[in-house]
Amino acid sequence: MSGRTAVALRGIGLVGALVATALTAHTAVNLRRLRRLPSDPQPIAERVSVLVPARNEAHRITGTIETLLAQQRLDDLEVLVLDDGSQDGTAQVVSEVAADDDRLRVLTGADLPTGWLGKPHACHQLSQAATGSVLCFVDADVTFDPLAIAAAVRLLRSSRLDAISPYPRQLADGLGPRLVQPLIEWSWLTTLPLTLAERSPRPSMAAATGQFFVVDTQAYHRAGGHRAVAAEVLDDVGLLRALKRTGGTGVAVDGSAMSACRMYDSWDELHEGYTKSLWSAFGSPVGSAAVVATLTLAYVAPALAAVLTGSRAGWLGYGAGVLGRTLVARATRQPVLPDVLAHPVSITVFGLLAADSWRHRRRGALTWKGRQIT
């Protein structure tokens, strides 16, 4: 490496280290302000509708249904599962697990209309059939502590928000999932000012997960429900943005103590999942490039400067990134070592997935669960 190159890399590493340090400080502040589900919620008297969209989920929906039917401190619970054109016997599995529990109904999904994506349409149908004053949308790969739904509804009401999105603990096995999955919660805990985000109407102040999304029914319909996000790949974030546009309030919260989700079982599943949605996460190719460039500056450049030039600032920047990941991992019950040490690699893989998502988008090659995404 030439002297000029080394000097330039040290300079870039220094700038990145300053950014990483600032972001980690922000993470620490956010974790102090992060809302968490109460561990001992009071009983919920109002009717609660738990809504589960399901397409070809026979291999993993059993745990979800079992834990939903085991919920406690809910005086009036209904569980609606919509079978969205499954070809693997999902509806039969759900019916067998429910064992004639009259709190659960299985609905058969209608054909997908023009202009709709599959999951928003499934959630829309569920919302039309629901009768609760609170709607809890949950994915078919999430399992719950017996007090999880009561705790979520109690937090929704006590915070006087219109929606909360409790992030489940992310379960990941294998190199690829362990590199990428922890970035989900880390990203918004690092970049989103949570206190401001609760009440802000700005779309950029929205973070949510469809894995566990709890919303006041009136606020949901006032925002247009899933009809307002019919064609959005990230319908969860889109729904929170729709709520904000109509005067609603909402924020992501920590649900890791009472829920868990294993999104992907392999690198192939993860790659398909991220490539189908990352293109829409940042608005445009320019927006995606800007986000990836900023993350690379903050978390990859310092590590490179440290390893290649021995830069002290680079080592400090790398340490700041590892510290931020460690704080989030401990707070959200994720593995710490050795995973956090590979943070620069995680960011690099994320950037490659974002680029691949845009390539697939431009080629019209995006699919999800057998359906074309346009």
Secondary structure, 3 states (H helix, E strand, C coil): CCHHHHHHHHHHHHHHHHHHHHHHHHHHHHHHHCCECCCCCCCEEEEEEEEEEECCCCCCHHHHHHHHHCCCCEEEEEEEEEECCCCCCHHHHHHHHHCCCCCEEEEECCCCCCCCCHHHHHHHHHHHHCCCCEEEEECCCEEECCCHHHHHHHHHHHHCCCEEEEECEECCCCHHHHHHCCHHHHHHHHHCCHHHHHHCCCHHHCCCCCCEEEEEHHHHHHCCHHHHHCCCCCHHHHHHHHHHHCCCCEEEEECCCCEEECCCCCHHHHHHHHHHHHHHCCCCHHHHHHHHHHHHHHHCHHHHHHHHHCCHHHHHHHHHHHHHHHHHHHHCCCCCCCHHHHHHHHHHHHHHHHHHHHHHHHHCCCEECCEECC
